[in-house]
Amino acid sequence: MVPAGQHPIFPQPGSLDAKIWRYMGFTKFISMLEHKALYFCRDDRLGDPFEGSVPRANWEERKSMLEEKGQKPFFHELAAKVRKSERKLRFVSCWHMNEQESAAMWKLYADTDDAIAIQSTYRRLLTATGDTAHVGLVRYIDYETDRMPKDYQLNVFMHKRKSFEHEQEVRALIVKQPKAGTRVLDEEAYEDEIWHDVNVEQLIETVYVAPSSPAWFKDLMERVISTYGLSIPVAQSLLNRDPLY
């Protein structure tokens, strides 16, 4: 594992103490406490069909290169098929980098009264994932006009379309291999999900409850966290506080 800070595919923020956020529902947070672990979603289940894909320029370059070598179209199609299957061997934990809460992120990923936002820092995430995951900032490009660096085995998982630029995503990426005795195109080669053990108390700086949540929900969160033997501050989101005139 190449240290993240020395890996060109995984750019680092200006400050390792930059705040990062993960917005989620109450039940997902409870699952995190139960597992004492951080959930990593399989890349092909993130909901964005462009995950793991290459820009048109890279696609055409590969096609031309194979044609120049006299390869049949089959090999270009096979390369695309293998590339798409590799999404099932990449697992990600997605975070939003911002010094403040994001109203957009609340609405996109936690638009219920019983939602919460975990506030951590980039440094804490690096410590929590250790040598298990690569951690870096996602780059946003135009897949019709831009070109990705040729070394795109992992690059494709650290780039997204410009239409997602508002997410300001920090991504922790775990790379897996096919299960023993299987090949990359075998359906049984893949795991469904990964829970990576972490020190939850060290990872989380503060838990924020949703802007629309009632006062009792903050009290409930404090009791739940205490039940798990953890000491993590709980705060009410300030997005719905009354304005002053």
N, C-alpha and C positions, 0 to 999 in steps of 0.2 A: 504494500500500500504506500503510494507516494504521499508525503505530507501535503495536506490541502493547500497550504500557503505556497508550496513550491510547484504546484501543478497548474499549467496554463489553462486547462479546461475548467478549473474551479476557481474563478476569481474571488478574491476576498474583499470585505468591506474596508473602508478607511479606518474604522475602529472596531476592534473585536468586542467592545462593550456596547455596540449598537443594539437597540431593543428589537426583538422579534416577537411575533404573535402567532398563535394558532387558535382559530375560532372553531368551536364545536358545540354539539348538543350535550346535555347533561349526561345521557347514557354513555356516550363515548368517553367522557371524562371519568366516569365510574369504572369503565373497562380499563382505562389507563391505571387507575389506582389498584384495581384488582390484579392486573398482570404485573404491576410494578415495572412497567415497560412502555416504550414508545412504539406506536403502531406505524408500520411501513406498508403502504399500499402498493400492490403490483401495478406497474406502469400502464399496462393495457386496460386497467380498470379506473383510470383517473377521469375518463369521460371526454378527453380531447383526442380525436382521431389523429391529430398531427404529432402526438407524442412519439418520439423515436423515429420520426421521418426525416428526410433530407430535403433541402430546398431544390427547386426545379433545376438550377444550374448544376448542382452536384449529381442529380439523377441523370441529366443529359450527358454529363462528363463521363460517368461510369458506363453508360450505354455506348458512347462513342469509343471509349477505350476498349471495350470488349469486341466491338465490331472491327476495330483496327487489328486486333489480334486474331481475327477470323472466327471468333466464337459465335455460336448460334444464339438467336434471341432467347432460347431456353435458359441460358446461363444468366442473362440479365434478369429474367423473371425469377430465377432461383435465388439470386442475390437479394432481390427485393423481398422474397418470401422469408428468407432467413433473417433479414433485418427486421421485418415485422414481428417474427417469432421471438426475437431477442427482448422485446418489450416484456415478455412473460418471465424474464430472468433478471429484471431490474425492479428494485423496490425503493419507493421514495417516501420521505416525510417532508411535507411542504409547509413553509412558514412565511409570514408576511413581515418584511422589514419596515419599521416606521417608528419614529420616536413617540408618536401619539396613537390613540385608538383610531380605527378607520370605520366610518359609518358605512362605507361600501362593503367592507369585509363582513361586518355584522349582518348586513342584508343578504349577502351572497352565501355565507357559510353558517350562519347562526341566527337566522331570522325567526326566533321563537322567544317567548318569555323565560324559558328555562335553559337558555343557552349561556355559555361561558366563553371567555377568552383567556388562554394561558399567555402570560407575558414572561418572556425569558430574555436572554441575551445571546448574541452569536457565540461568545466565548463559552457560555454554559452549554450550548448545543454541541460545540466541538468537544468539550470535556465529556459530555454524556455519551456521545457516539464513539469516541476514541478511535481505534484503528479499524472499527467495523465498517464505517461509512466514509465516503467522500462528501465534503460539505463545501458549497460554494454558492455564488449568486447566479441566478438564471439570466441569460442574455436574451434580448427580444429582437427578432429580425423579420424582414419581409421574405417569405418563402418563395415569392415569385421573382424577386429581383436580386436578393442577396445570396452570397455564397458562404458556406460553412467551411472551416479549415478541413483539409483532407483527412486528418486523423479524427474521424467522427464516430468511432466505435462508442465512445462515451459522450462526445460532444452533442450528439443528437438528443441526449437526455438532459442537457443543460441549456437548451435553446427552446424558445417558444415563439409563437406569432406575436407581432406587435399589438394585436388586439387584446392581449393579456398583460400588457405592460403595467397596468394599474395594480397588479398583484404584488409587484416588487418582491418577487419570490426568492427566498433562501431555500435551497433544496439539499437534503441529506440523501445520498444515493448509495444503496447497497447492491453490489454486483454478485449474482449467484451463478452457479454452473448447473447444467442439467443433472437431474438425479442419476445416481450410479446405474449404469446399464442402459441408459436412454440417450437419445440424440436430441439436438436442439429443436427438431421439427416434430418430435413425438409428443402427443398431447399429455402423456403421463410424466413428462420430464419436469414439470413445474410445480412449485409450491403455490399455495393460494394467498398466503400473507406471511408477514414476519412481525413478531413482537421482540424488540430488542431491549433487553434488561437495562434499566437506568436507575440512578438515584433520583427519584421523583422530586424529593425535597431540594436537591441541589440544582435540578434542571429548571424548576419553576420559581420565578421571583415573586410573582403576584398572580392571583386568579381574579379576573374581573367578571361580574355578572352582567347580563344583558341590560341595555339601556331601559327596556320596557319591563324588566322583571320587578315584581313587588318586593317590599322590604323583607318579608319573611323568607324569600328565596336566598338572600345573602346570608341570613342566619342559618338556614338549612345547610348551605355550602360550608360554612364554618364548622358546623357540627359533623358533617360528613368527613371533612378533611381530618378533623380531630379524631374521629372514630378509627381512621386508618393509621393513627399514631404519627401524623405529620404536622409540622408547624409551618403553614404557608399562609401569608396574608390574603384576605379576601376583600375586594373593593367593589363598590358600585360604579358602574360606568357613568361617566360625567356627560355623556352626549345628550342626555335628556334633561339636564338641569335647566331650571328656569332662567331665561335671559334677564338681564337688567336693562332698564330703560331710563 
